[in-house]
Amino acid sequence: MRKILFVDYDKCNGCELCVLHCSFQKTQTFSRSRSAVKLIKQEEKGLFVPNLCQHCLEPECVLICPVDAISRDEKTGIVSHDTDTCLKGCKLCLEVCPYGALSLDPVTGKIFECNQCQGDPVCAQVCPIQIIHYQAAKPAALSDKDHWKQRLLKQDMGKTASEKRFASIKPKRGS
């Protein structure tokens, strides 16, 4: 069964251990800008939201990539990025992600995203209050994630200029 990262957003205290350990797992450095987990903060409201790749059922980043450098494993559902195939200058995937979950590494210049640490996500391991869980995905949870993505994409503010501009350029696979 497919597994997903589930985040209990109401309980996050903003400690950033998930952010820092993610970057260390990937780059051997503690760097917020090199982490696949981004912490959205509204400190005046006490609101902290860990944001990471949602591994969409139909990822917009996969559909728009002109060189097929991003793929989704049908068995695990993990969306991954082949840095050797990537054009590195196009950045269309960054523009179309409705969650803003892909990032550009400031050191290497390469795109990266959460790959769930290949099935053993460090963010879930280090969270001191256990708000991040790696658990079996229930069909309702998967369709709910896709529902929210579709709502974001349908809203004009959820679409970027690049998404609107490039949506008609890349042909659908198999055509």
ZIMO-V109325 format. One record per backbone hydrogen bond with DSSP energy under -1.0 kcal/mol. NH is the residue of the N-H (numbers start at 0). CO is the residue of the C=O. Records with the same first field share a line. If there is no record, write none. Layout:
NH->CO / CO
This chain:
3->134
5->132
7->130
8->6
10->7
19->15
20->16
21->17
22->18
23->19
24->20
25->21
26->22
27->23
33->30
34->31
37->50
39->48
41->46
44->41
46->41
48->39
50->37
62->58
63->59
64->60
70->79
72->77
76->72
79->70
81->68
85->81
94->90
95->91
96->92
102->111
104->109
108->104
111->102
117->114
118->115
124->120
125->121
126->122
129->126
132->5
134->3
136->1
141->137
142->138
143->139
144->140
145->141
146->142
147->143
148->144
149->145
150->146
151->147
152->148
153->149
154->150
157->154
158->155
163->159
164->160
165->161
166->162
168->165
169->165
174->171
